[in-house]
Amino acid sequence: MKKVILYLVDYPLDIIGGAQGSTLEIAKALDFKRFRPVIATPYLEKQIDIGKEIKVIEYNNDFKNIFK
């Protein structure tokens, strides 16, 4: 059984910049036979193709209220 690695990010993943590129590179470097990377991002302006090994999910970006 693969272990799920969850990356919870507070920036849109499809607007490529420093942090977005780093998150994708870290996820792509995992051993896909042992791990299943999942990236949770606030929203996507456009669909991005990052391969079938990495799952991208969207969430409501008002998540900061959870921690209050």
N, C-alpha and C positions, 0 to 999 in steps of 0.2 A: 504494500500500500504506500502510495506517495504521500509525503508530508506537504501540506499547503503552506506556502510562504505568502503572507498578506502584506502588501505595501499600501498603507493608508496615506494618501497624499492630499494636501489642501490646495493644490493648483491643478488647473486643467492639463491633462496629459497631451492633448493634441496641439498645443501651442508650444512648439519645441524651443527650448532654451537650455540653460545650464542644468537645472534640477531635473527637468523632464528627461533630458538625454541621459543623465546619470542613472535615473530610476530604470529606464529601459535597458541600459547596458548591464546593470546589476542583474536584472531579471533574466536577460538573455544569457548571462554567464553561468546560470545555475545548471546543474546536472538534471536534465528533464526526465531521466529514468528514476531519479530519487525524489525530485521536488516538483511541485506544480505551483508556479507563481501566479498570484492574483493581485491585480492593481486596482484599488478603489480610488476613483477620481471624482471631483465634484460634478463635472459635466463635460461633454464633448461637443465642440462646435461642429466638427466634421468627423466622419469615420476614419479611423487610422488602421492600417494593416501592420500588425506586429507579429503575425504568425499564429498558428493554432495552439502552440504550447503555452502561450501566456493569455490569461483571461483578464479582460478589462470590464469592470462594472462601474456604473455611475450611481452616485448618491446625491441627495439633496444637500447643497452646500451650506445649509444652516446647522451643520453638525456641532458647531461650537457651543450651542446651548445645552448639549448633552453634558458637558463638563462643569456646568454651573450648579 
